[in-house]
């Protein structure tokens, strides 16, 4: 008996400490002033990855569903390849926004979901994401070094950019000075594939041009040997290989120190630009930041009032035992929020949404159910004339099965809710299911342990219940 | 403190009345749903929703007049009480939702240029997405029902328990849906979530009673079934009331204080608590009784 209490106490302590540890960064974050938050956000501080994540409906942002138009594909292209290309194009564009933690996922056969938290200019985002991909090949200016056209702050000084040239960003934080006019566009390409071979048996990308493209490319390569030709997708430089020799037949090879992964990416970019799959926006939900702030304030107030009401009620109804149940409610909340913060970092990407806040409030009311079941049982046992000790143990034992059955059926409903929902509704399903699981734990393990601790070594004639 | 001491209500004997009451509520709901029609929100029909916050008072009439000048007389306009926040919804009919969104934004720019306004929310849902969400929502409900039936049938060794439990649950969801339709409230994604939640809540309540019946059947196998069921419901009555009350307290606080966005969501759960509590006492177990009696005849 003693030993089992010790174990329960240790497990409970570990869980609570972990939950508090996971919540601590969130606590720190919300104590900071708005200016500090902006500063940390700009410097991409590590704390951002650790705080409890808010859903788009609370943080503000954009949820888009794009349909890849597979009906207008040229013959002979497989739909799955078209989807992959469309995803690459979208990813490339979203990366250019500089939105923190964008989410891009496939949904079904032809839909792509894009989530842009905190996007500042939604109209520009739509414009950029919705347009057809443009692949261009542009010559790099070798005469001028990038450092020469930067001002003292490290930004591009437009006055120093030579006429007929432009500065475009690369995939990493590099800049390229390119001729404004493109040499050739993606329309001239027919295919791009990864192959392995050559001198060092390394992956390389083989590019095929159509007839006119081949002629054009032969001319370009002939006069620009030893110069860099940048591959630009939607205004971002993907790679800038050196032209080694004239390519007369329209079969070019891009070599480099490619890993398989990098080579595949480049080939995908080239294919995406060669056969752009048009995308249509079929769903757009944009929430401004102020709406979320108001909702959070209202939600927290509702939670507080609800919490106080339930706690008072429990103490009035169950007296001292009600206090134990109240402790369980508090633990439920701490563990629930801690788990949400933890799961936000993992692949689950749990976020707190507005219905999620409602879910937490609901859990405050519903989670006492397990304790109510137990307490009512204990009362029955006491009425039947059992001693305090026996009544408590019997109460827990008899209520266990009921708690299990009733909660599992609720979990089944929550699981399908999770399956069904996206965004806000999913957030609700997560808080609800976690809350149910946690409340089972606190009711069955924690409150029982507290009763045992209180009663340890004492003979209590009357239980305050 | 205690609500009930030892009670001895004759629930089984009142089952006919309960069945009639429930039947009436179901008929009324069905009439509303099939005759009046469900007011599906743009989540399911496709369409456009804009929530704007003006810096000065603009009346619904003013807005309606402005919108009809631009051939958008079909829009629904909703104004939040005590604020200058307005929600405008246009369901997609002939014109695509994207065009309507664009049109609305240019109307605001044109007509209210002097007044400062911010667009808090802008939702555009294509009709394909609406259809898809409808299908997925229906599937989620059917699978959840099936999952619950199977689980209960397995735990209680007998399909009738699962079936009766789920019948009570469908009864709750259907009537809540009906009340929403009668009141003309919109069915949106969060409302569907609320309906699934109350499905979980209602079955939870029912299981507690079932568990007690199962236990009592084992202990008091000589007693007639009606008596066992009655005493089981009576014994769990305190708990049923207690849990309903604590849940009611929190849902009321969301309903009153939680802000306009989740107002309808909490309203759905609020109705669900009442109906769910009622059905777990008056419908779920009496259904099992009715089945057993008819079978043994």
Interface residues (C-beta under 8 A of the other chain):
Chain A: X57 X65 X67 X122 X281 X282 X283 X284 X285 X286 X287 X288 X290 X291 X294 X295 X298 X299 X301 X302 X303 X305 X306 X307 X309 X310 X313 X314 X316 X317 X354 X355 X357 X358 X361 X362 X364 X365 X366 X368 X369 X372 X373 X376 X380 X398 X401 X402 X405 X406 X407 X408 X409 X410 X411 X412 X413 X414 X415 X416 X417 X419 X420 X421 X424 X425 X428 X429 X432
Chain B: X1 X2 X51 X53 X98 X101 X118 X119 X120 X121 X122 X123 X124 X125 X126 X128 X129 X136 X137 X139 X140 X141 X143 X144 X147 X148 X151 X152 X155 X165 X189 X190 X192 X193 X196 X197 X199 X200 X201 X203 X204 X205 X207 X208 X211 X212 X215 X235 X236 X238 X239 X242 X243 X245 X246 X247 X248 X249 X250 X251 X252 X253 X254 X256 X257 X258 X259 X261 X262 X265 X266 X269
